[in-house]
Amino acid sequence: MSMLTIVAVVGIVIYVVSRQVLGEPLRGERLLTLPPILAAVGVIDLAEHGHRPGSSDIVLIVLGLLVAATIGVKRGLSMRRFVTGCQP
């Protein structure tokens, strides 16, 4: 892993955690821009080392995507229920 990758990952983690702690409303462009940026960093890192993803890599990426999407949707639904349930 290069120093640039480490700095990028640490910066992104700090950014995401700080946004969650602040409790700001979500904006769609942030939700749609961060995943492709992280994917590009991963692809560049793999290309630098000459690694081509195999079938097991692709299966694990797809499984991770499905798990993350499921958790995200369930969390979003629970937030909606919580907010509407609190109104007097």
Rosetta silent file (secondary structure, phi, psi, omega in degrees, C-alpha in Angstrom):
SEQUENCE: MSMLTIVAVVGIVIYVVSRQVLGEPLRGERLLTLPPILAAVGVIDLAEHGHRPGSSDIVLIVLGLLVAATIGVKRGLSMRRFVTGCQP
SCORE:     score description
SCORE:     0.000 S_00000001
   1 L     0.000  133.155 -178.677    0.000    0.000    0.000 S_00000001
   2 L   -82.679  164.223  179.267    1.388    3.367   -0.942 S_00000001
   3 H   -64.388  -35.888  178.351    1.551    6.357    1.383 S_00000001
   4 H   -61.921  -41.981  178.691   -0.970    8.183   -0.831 S_00000001
   5 H   -63.574  -44.262 -179.784   -3.475    5.352   -0.389 S_00000001
   6 H   -62.503  -44.638  179.063   -3.036    5.332    3.373 S_00000001
   7 H   -63.972  -41.332  179.570   -3.483    9.111    3.600 S_00000001
   8 H   -63.554  -44.808 -178.972   -6.557    8.958    1.339 S_00000001
   9 H   -64.972  -45.482  179.480   -8.194    6.182    3.377 S_00000001
  10 H   -62.679  -42.540  178.890   -7.500    7.886    6.712 S_00000001
  11 H   -62.684  -42.104  179.861   -8.814   11.203    5.357 S_00000001
  12 H   -66.798  -42.289  178.990  -11.998    9.623    4.038 S_00000001
  13 H   -62.295  -44.856  179.051  -12.644    7.762    7.296 S_00000001
  14 H   -62.721  -41.712  179.385  -12.163   10.948    9.328 S_00000001
  15 H   -61.492  -48.762 -177.227  -14.452   12.859    6.957 S_00000001
  16 H   -64.913  -45.556 -179.069  -17.239   10.263    7.094 S_00000001
  17 H   -64.346  -41.244  179.580  -17.086    9.830   10.874 S_00000001
  18 H   -64.639  -36.817  177.324  -17.058   13.589   11.486 S_00000001
  19 H   -65.995  -37.050  179.822  -20.130   14.016    9.268 S_00000001
  20 H   -69.624  -37.870 -178.979  -21.964   11.308   11.194 S_00000001
  21 H   -68.382  -36.812 -179.566  -21.080   12.866   14.546 S_00000001
  22 H   -67.967  -26.626  178.014  -22.291   16.304   13.417 S_00000001
  23 L    74.244   29.284  177.511  -25.692   14.872   12.533 S_00000001
  24 L   -71.920  153.028  173.135  -26.113   16.848    9.303 S_00000001
  25 L   -66.114  148.520 -179.677  -28.812   15.855    6.846 S_00000001
  26 L   -75.218  147.048  173.314  -27.544   13.680    4.025 S_00000001
  27 L  -118.322  137.243 -174.165  -27.060   15.098    0.561 S_00000001
  28 H   -58.482  -38.290 -177.003  -27.449   12.853   -2.454 S_00000001
  29 H   -65.052  -31.757  177.259  -24.297   13.935   -4.255 S_00000001
  30 H   -69.451  -36.976 -179.961  -22.138   12.823   -1.333 S_00000001
  31 H   -68.082  -28.052 -176.152  -23.806    9.437   -1.294 S_00000001
  32 H   -96.944  -15.402 -177.733  -23.149    8.991   -4.988 S_00000001
  33 H   -96.207  -33.759 -176.050  -19.620   10.386   -5.290 S_00000001
  34 H   -65.160  -45.708  179.744  -17.724    8.741   -2.424 S_00000001
  35 H   -59.010  -43.799  177.229  -18.161    5.065   -3.488 S_00000001
  36 H   -64.431  -33.633  177.812  -16.770    5.619   -7.025 S_00000001
  37 H   -64.584  -44.894  178.409  -13.819    7.552   -5.576 S_00000001
  38 H   -64.633  -37.924  177.669  -13.048    4.689   -3.196 S_00000001
  39 H   -64.248  -41.004  179.010  -13.444    2.171   -6.029 S_00000001
  40 H   -63.446  -41.441  177.805  -11.026    4.174   -8.196 S_00000001
  41 H   -61.383  -41.552  178.539   -8.448    4.233   -5.397 S_00000001
  42 H   -65.426  -42.892  179.604   -8.780    0.453   -5.076 S_00000001
  43 H   -64.631  -43.220  178.474   -8.474   -0.144   -8.825 S_00000001
  44 H   -62.214  -41.824  179.450   -5.411    2.114   -9.044 S_00000001
  45 H   -63.108  -42.485  177.991   -3.823    0.311   -6.109 S_00000001
  46 H   -65.754  -40.929 -178.292   -4.450   -3.079   -7.732 S_00000001
  47 H   -64.811  -35.354  178.995   -3.145   -1.879  -11.105 S_00000001
  48 H   -63.260  -28.478 -177.871    0.091   -0.636   -9.517 S_00000001
  49 L  -101.330    5.002  176.564    0.776   -4.130   -8.242 S_00000001
  50 L    69.989   23.073 -178.664   -0.252   -5.935  -11.446 S_00000001
  51 L   -94.362  130.296  173.826   -3.093   -7.850   -9.809 S_00000001
  52 L  -107.400  130.799 -177.677   -6.131   -8.774  -11.856 S_00000001
  53 L   -64.610  135.437  176.648   -9.226   -9.709   -9.834 S_00000001
  54 L   -92.490 -175.542 -177.377  -10.188  -13.352  -10.041 S_00000001
  55 H   -65.578  -36.901  179.158  -13.612  -14.926   -9.774 S_00000001
  56 H   -67.740  -34.964  176.459  -13.403  -15.239   -5.985 S_00000001
  57 H   -62.294  -45.143 -178.473  -12.510  -11.528   -5.730 S_00000001
  58 H   -65.675  -41.421  178.000  -15.548  -10.569   -7.793 S_00000001
  59 H   -61.037  -44.153 -179.925  -17.838  -12.849   -5.757 S_00000001
  60 H   -67.304  -36.450  176.514  -16.621  -11.299   -2.501 S_00000001
  61 H   -64.134  -45.053  179.688  -17.052   -7.763   -3.863 S_00000001
  62 H   -64.935  -41.875  177.480  -20.618   -8.523   -4.950 S_00000001
  63 H   -62.633  -42.687  176.939  -21.426  -10.144   -1.598 S_00000001
  64 H   -61.454  -41.257  177.517  -20.005   -7.134    0.230 S_00000001
  65 H   -62.065  -44.161  179.988  -22.076   -4.819   -1.954 S_00000001
  66 H   -65.156  -42.121  178.861  -25.255   -6.792   -1.237 S_00000001
  67 H   -64.246  -45.446 -179.617  -24.610   -6.852    2.518 S_00000001
  68 H   -63.747  -41.745  179.376  -23.843   -3.118    2.599 S_00000001
  69 H   -65.271  -41.062  179.017  -26.930   -2.277    0.513 S_00000001
  70 H   -63.485  -46.079  178.856  -29.158   -4.429    2.734 S_00000001
  71 H   -63.002  -42.364  179.541  -27.825   -2.847    5.914 S_00000001
  72 H   -62.269  -44.141  179.808  -28.173    0.632    4.407 S_00000001
  73 H   -65.885  -45.146  179.623  -31.771    0.101    3.327 S_00000001
  74 H   -63.585  -39.041  178.385  -32.774   -1.406    6.677 S_00000001
  75 H   -66.584  -41.271  177.711  -31.061    1.440    8.545 S_00000001
  76 H   -62.842  -41.488  178.352  -32.794    4.004    6.350 S_00000001
  77 H   -66.317  -37.464  179.928  -36.181    2.421    6.956 S_00000001
  78 H   -69.120  -34.704  177.587  -35.606    2.334   10.709 S_00000001
  79 H   -66.236  -42.472  179.290  -34.668    6.024   10.711 S_00000001
  80 H   -61.062  -44.383  179.644  -37.813    6.915    8.797 S_00000001
  81 H   -65.328  -39.765 -179.793  -39.938    4.959   11.258 S_00000001
  82 H   -64.216  -45.292 -178.398  -38.167    6.524   14.218 S_00000001
  83 H   -66.928  -44.932 -179.167  -38.629   10.090   12.968 S_00000001
  84 H   -71.085  -28.215 -179.897  -42.295    9.650   12.064 S_00000001
  85 H   -74.444  -20.989 -176.301  -42.973    7.797   15.306 S_00000001
  86 H   -86.668  -11.983 -176.997  -41.624   10.677   17.459 S_00000001
  87 L   -71.275  138.683 -177.836  -43.951   13.352   16.175 S_00000001
  88 L   -72.528    0.000    0.000  -46.647   14.411   18.674 S_00000001
